[in-house]
Amino acid sequence: MSAGGIWWAGTSTTLWRPLEAHLSLANSASMASIAAACRLSSRAVTRQLRRDVQSRGYRSSRANLAAQNFTMPALSPTMTEGNIATWKVKEGDSFVAGDVLLEIETDKASMDVEAQDDGIVAKIIKGDGAKGIAVGARIGVLAESGDDISSLEIPAEESAQAEAPKQQESPKEQQPAKEAEAKVESAEPVAETAAPSHKSTREYPLLPSVAHLIHEHGIAASDVDKIKRTGPKNQLLKGDVLAHIGQVSKAYPKELAGKVEKLSHLDLSNIKIAPPKEAPKKATPAPAAEAPVEQDTQVALPISMAAALEVQARIQKKLGIHLPLSTFIARASDFANDDLPRSKNAKPSQDELFDDILGLNTISSSYGVRGNFLPQITALPHTAMATVPRVRTVKQDVDVLDFLTGKVRSTAPKRIPATPLPGPAATTNIFSVSVPEGDERQGMVFLERVKEILEEEPGRLVL
């Protein structure tokens, strides 16, 4: 039995050791997985705890939840105030990041305000239609998700919180000030070289030249505020530092400041008003130079009136019509004025300029102008006047009885020499016209045409 037991024990010992090693490995793997799971859960809990600690802090008592003020946002760099058009949420409503909380109106546009984090609307301070709300003013109170609104502590407005510490500090500051005044009144007057009893408040940074001078002479920063300042708006000048270290007189900065103050205002007491200047005399305008008068030129041509007188006599003989020579001359002048050469002083008309633009070249043509010449005939002596016989009928007295009995005889008209008529003679006469200087050719062409008509073809003048 013992032998069997020994053998069993030995056998069991031999078999147990490999089994024990296998079980230990399995237990180690399971324990490692359990440890990893616990480690992950502990990290998650730690993170959440850290967030809670950062947002609410450690507490030894029951948590007193606090909300946050929601102020009017600045939707643009130049925005100073805005109006609330409407709230998109109500008190007690929950929201997530990105939800529109309200709509704000400005003088330029209307914009929606979105939530940055998840939370709950605890209270609305400025309702719909609120006008003129300054940027940074409280318009509502927000809480975090999961908070109990009924137990939340509504925070005070930030402006009220800032005023409270100032009111508490002001009584404390008044007491040292009163004590300092009492000490100054009881103290003996000090010498001028001593530093002032109060410290100068530095409103502006030191000038580079002043800072260099302070550093050069090793003046402590605590002593800089004790230097008397004479610059504008309590600014420390270089002269103040020089007076403090004794390089210039103590009164010099004050004197210099007085001079600058005096010279900053323009003194007009010694200025005399200059007498008004006399108005400049109007210069007498020089008489305008008279335009040179264009002198006309006389162009003359001898013309014979013999052919015209013959035509006049034939018409009177056949038709019994007397045509004066002036009619012949007027008709001849009318024919001669057609298609004369262009005057050198004449300006082209609008039609001619337009034709020239089209390339018709009508301006350069030498003929084609209607003249208005009327010739003057040189008066001749009385002996040169022509006598034209005229037919005159002598009126006879007829008895009525002779007329009724048929005894009256018709008598032929007698030719009685008429009185000589004044006018151009049958001999040569001088025809002349006045033309501007340079247009002699135009006048000569006119007279040549008149001569041709009166001497060669006067019959065309009565057609």
KOLGU-417895 format. One record per residue (C-alpha): residue in one letter; x, y, z. Coordinates in steps of 0.02 Angstrom, whole numbers, plus 50000, padded with zeros to 5 digits. Layout:
AXYZ/...
% end
This chain:
M500005000050000/S501375011350045/A502275005749892/G500745009849789/G500545026049879/I502345030449851/W502175026449671/W500565036849659/A501365050849747/G502825050149635/T501755048449484/S500635062749539/T502135073649572/T502835069849402/L501175073849315/W500675088949421/R502155099849383/P501775101949195/L499945104849234/E500355117549366/A501445127149243/H500055127249114/L498785133449239/S499955147049298/L500155153249120/A498275153749094/N498015162849257/S499355175449210/A498505179349042/S496795181449121/M497505192449257/A498385203349127/S496765206049030/I495835210249189/A497205222449240/A497135230949069/A495255232949080/C495395240149254/R496755251949196/L495665258549054/S494165261049166/S495225269849295/R495905281549162/A494145285949104/V493605289149283/T495165299649313/R494845310249160/Q493035313449208/L493585317249386/R494895329249323/R493585338349218/D492405339549365/V493805345849476/Q494315359049350/S492535365049325/R491855363749501/G493365361149614/Y493565349949766/R492185350749894/S492065343450069/S490185346250073/R488725344449957/A489045352449788/N488225369549767/L488045370449579/A488445387549501/A487895394149331/Q488825405449211/N488345422649146/F487955424048960/T488415441348897/M488055450948738/P489375445148612/A490325456748496/L489895450748321/S491075463148236/P492605473348288/T491615489548281/M490055483348371/T489705492448535/E487895487648567/G486525476848494/N484685472448502/I483915455548541/A482695451048404/T482095434448476/W482695419948584/K482665403048497/V482665393748666/K481695395648827/E482165394449009/G482505376249054/D482845370748874/S484385360248841/F485525363648693/V487055356348613/A488545364548531/G488035372648366/D486215376048412/V485585393748382/L485215402048549/L484575419148493/E484555431548351/I485435448248374/E485115463948271/T486355478048241/D486275493748139/K487055484147994/A486365466347996/S485485452548092/M486485437248147/D486195421148243/V487195416848399/E487655398448413/A488095388648570/Q489925384148593/D489625369748716/D488205358948779/G487155366348918/I485475372048987/V484655389248984/A484475393249169/K483765410849154/I483455424149021/I483855441749085/K483505451848926/G481985445848834/D481405447648655/G481465465248585/A482745472148708/K483605487248632/G485305495548656/I486175481848754/A488035485548773/V489315472548723/G489795462548878/A488165465848971/R487295450549044/I485815444548942/G485575427149018/V486235413149130/L486815396249064/A487145379949158/E488035363949112/S487165348549048/G486445337849188/D486365352049318/D484825354349423/I484195371849383/S483185372849544/S484755371149651/L485875382249544/E486635397949615/I486315412649497/P487935422649489/A487945441549504/E488365452449355/E490225455149330/S490095474149338/A489275472949510/Q490625460949569/A491975472949511/E491185487849601/A491025478849768/P492915476449800/K493225494549754/Q491955500549883/Q492755489350014/E494515495249975/S494085513749971/P493805515350162/K495475506650193/E496365518650076/Q495585533850157/Q496265529650329/P498125529450280/A497845545250181/K497125554250332/E498555548050441/A499835554050313/E499025571250307/A499075572450496/K500925567950497/V501315580850363/E500425594650459/S501335590450621/A503045588550538/E504235603150522/P504555610850352/V505965602450261/A507315610150153/E507095612849968/T508385599649930/A507335586150014/A506265575049905/P504385578549897/S503305569550025/H502215561449892/K502695550149751/S502355555349573/T501215543949477/R502015538549314/E500725539949175/Y501915538049029/P503495527749000/L505155536449020/L505905545048871/P507465536548800/S508565551448846/V507875551549024/A508095532749044/H509895533948982/L510285548049104/I509535538349251/H510535522949205/E512125533049181/H512035540749356/G511425524849439/I509795531849508/A508765518349592/A507035514449525/S506275518949694/D507075536249684/V506455539549508/D504665541249570/K505245554149698/I505945565949567/K504865581249542/R504085581249369/T503805596949266/G503345589549098/P501645590049018/K500405578349101/N501615574549243/Q502955567849126/L504765566349184/L505985576849083/K507865576749066/G507985593349157/D507085585849307/V508415572249321/L509835584949303/A509065595649439/H508885580349550/I510725575749536/G511265593949557/Q511975597749384/V510735611949358/S509815623449477/K508285616749564/A507265631249500/Y507845629149321/P506535616149269/K505155627049340/E505825642549253/L506015633249090/A504245626449104/G503635644249132/K504525650448977/V503835636248873/E502085639748939/K502275658148898/L502965655048725/S501625642248687/H500365656348674/L500585668748531/D500775686548596/L499885698448478/S499965713948589/N501405722048494/I500715718648321/K499985733348226/I498705731248092/A499405736147924/P498435749447830/P497425742847686/K498295743347520/E497665755247390/A496695747147254/P497725746247096/K497225758946969/K496365752146821/A497485753146671/T496755763146530/P496465751046389/A497475755146236/P496415760246089/A496105745645978/A497005746645816/E495825750445677/A495645736645553/P496375741545387/V495025746845267/E495055736745111/Q495235747844960/D494175743544811/T494915743444638/Q494035750544486/V494015739344333/A493435747844172/L493125742343993/P492485752143840/I490865745243768/S489915751243612/M488015752943622/A487715754243433/A487045736543413/A485885738743561/L485205755143488/E484825746643322/V483845732843410/Q482915746243509/A482425755543349/R481805739843262/I480705734943409/Q479965752343416/K479635752543228/K478825735443217/L477975733843385/G477805751843439/I478645747643606/H480035758243674/L481335748443775/P482555759443869/L484405755443859/S484425752444047/T483405736844016/F484705730343895/I486105734144018/A485185725844166/R484815710044065/A486615709144005/S487265711144184/D486125697044244/F486835685244112/A488625690544146/N488515687344336/D488285668644310/D489755656744335/L491085669444382/P492815665044451/R492935662444639/S493495677144744/K495145675044834/N494365681744995/A492835670444989/K492685656545118/P492035639345067/S490255635145117/Q489735620145221/D489175610645068/E490835613744983/L491805608045137/F490765592245145/D491065588844960/D492925591444988/I492895578245126/L492055566245005/G493435569644879/L492365579244754/N493615593844758/T492335607344724/I493245620844822/S494735621744705/S493665624644552/S494025641744473/Y492255644944410/G490505642244474/V490145657644583/R488645669344560/G489155687644559/N488185703344602/F489055716244494/L488125731344423/P489145741544300/Q489315760244309/I489275770044146/T490315785744131/A489225800744093/L489515808543921/P489305826743866/H487595832843802/T488195833043623/A488485814543632/M486695810643677/A485775801443540/T484155807843463/V482885794543426/P481425799443311/R479745796243388/V478035795543308/R476825808643373/T474985809843322/V474235827443302/K472465828143371/Q471205837043255/D469545844543304/V468095835343212/D466355843043187/V464925831843239/L463915835243079/D465405831242972/F465685815243069/L463855809943047/T463815814042860/G465455805042830/K466435820142776/V467845817042901/R469435809842826/S470715799842920/T472415807642919/A474065798242937/P475075801943093/K476475814343069/R478225810943121/I478865824543233/P480655824043294/A480635820043479/T481675827943613/P483395819943631/L483385806343765/P484735805943896/G485775789743905/P487185780343824/A487625786743653/A487915776343500/T489755779043521/T490885769543640/N490485771043828/I491565766743978/F490845752844088/S491675750544260/V491435740244419/S492205741044595/V493025725044656/P494035720744814/E495905720544799/G496445704144722/D494795700844631/E495185711144476/R495055695744367/Q493275692344424/G492735710144379/M493595709544211/V492745693044165/F491065701244206/L491395716544096/E492005705843951/R490385695843955/V489345711843958/K490305718643808/E490075702543712/I488195702543740/L487885721143703/E489005722043550/E488755705043467/E487075697743520/P485935710943597/G484415702443520/R484455688643652/L484075701643784/V482265704143722/L481795685843705/
% end
